[in-house]
């Protein structure tokens, strides 16, 4: 889920939230592990997204919602996060 805004110079290029459903992952430590993996994957891959947003003078509000019923490792999540961010960058460049 995302939303683009006009860029205000004093703000950061993207605001990001991470969510893991209690319905799908009943144990808190599983939800925390998934959110930790999502945050780390985003942290590593965010620079290209920031560059694209600054080039277009836009700000992005982004939320990652995890809906799987099993805990996914960082090595499985990282390529998917990169794919999502590349699609967002492409949408930003076309807008």
C-alpha positions as CSV (number, residue, x, y, z in Angstrom):
1,X,0.0,0.0,0.0
2,X,1.5,3.4,-0.9
3,X,0.6,7.0,-1.5
4,X,2.7,9.7,-3.3
5,X,2.7,13.3,-2.0
6,X,4.3,16.5,-3.2
7,X,7.7,16.9,-1.6
8,X,8.3,19.3,1.2
9,X,12.0,20.2,1.5
10,X,12.2,19.8,5.3
11,X,10.8,16.2,5.2
12,X,12.3,12.9,4.4
13,X,11.6,11.2,1.0
14,X,9.7,8.2,2.4
15,X,7.8,7.3,5.6
16,X,7.4,3.5,6.0
17,X,5.4,1.3,8.3
18,X,5.6,-2.5,8.8
19,X,2.7,-4.8,9.9
20,X,2.3,-8.5,10.6
21,X,-1.2,-9.8,11.3
22,X,-1.9,-11.3,14.7
23,X,-4.5,-13.5,12.9
24,X,-1.9,-15.1,10.8
25,X,1.1,-15.1,13.2
26,X,-0.3,-15.7,16.7
27,X,3.0,-15.5,18.6
28,X,4.4,-12.1,19.2
29,X,8.0,-13.2,18.7
30,X,7.1,-14.5,15.2
31,X,5.5,-11.1,14.3
32,X,8.5,-9.3,15.6
33,X,10.9,-11.5,13.6
34,X,9.0,-10.9,10.4
35,X,8.9,-7.1,11.0
36,X,12.6,-7.1,11.8
37,X,13.3,-8.9,8.6
38,X,11.1,-6.5,6.6
39,X,12.8,-3.5,8.1
40,X,16.3,-4.8,7.4
41,X,15.4,-5.6,3.8
42,X,14.0,-2.1,3.3
43,X,16.9,-0.5,5.0
44,X,19.4,-2.1,2.7
45,X,17.4,-1.4,-0.5
46,X,15.9,2.1,0.1
47,X,18.6,4.3,-1.4
48,X,17.5,3.9,-5.0
49,X,13.9,4.6,-4.0
50,X,15.1,7.8,-2.2
51,X,17.0,8.9,-5.2
52,X,14.0,8.4,-7.5
53,X,11.7,10.3,-5.1
54,X,14.1,13.3,-4.8
55,X,14.5,13.4,-8.6
56,X,10.8,13.8,-8.9
57,X,10.3,16.0,-5.8
58,X,7.9,13.5,-4.3
59,X,7.3,12.0,-0.9
60,X,6.1,8.5,-0.4
61,X,4.0,7.0,2.4
62,X,4.5,3.2,2.3
63,X,3.2,0.3,4.4
64,X,4.4,-3.3,4.1
65,X,1.7,-5.7,5.3
66,X,2.8,-9.3,5.9
67,X,0.0,-11.8,5.4
68,X,1.7,-15.2,5.3
69,X,1.0,-17.9,8.0
70,X,4.6,-18.9,8.4
71,X,7.7,-16.9,9.3
72,X,9.8,-16.1,6.3
73,X,13.5,-15.8,6.5
74,X,15.4,-12.6,5.6
75,X,17.0,-14.4,2.6
76,X,13.5,-15.1,1.2
77,X,12.1,-11.7,1.9
78,X,15.0,-9.5,0.7
79,X,14.5,-10.3,-3.1
80,X,10.8,-9.7,-2.8
81,X,11.4,-6.3,-1.1
82,X,13.8,-5.3,-3.9
83,X,11.2,-6.3,-6.5
84,X,8.5,-4.2,-4.8
85,X,10.8,-1.2,-4.5
86,X,11.8,-1.5,-8.2
87,X,8.1,-1.6,-9.2
88,X,7.5,1.5,-7.0
89,X,10.5,3.3,-8.6
90,X,9.2,2.5,-12.1
91,X,5.7,3.9,-11.1
92,X,7.4,7.0,-9.7
93,X,9.4,7.5,-12.9
94,X,6.3,7.2,-15.0
95,X,4.2,9.6,-12.9
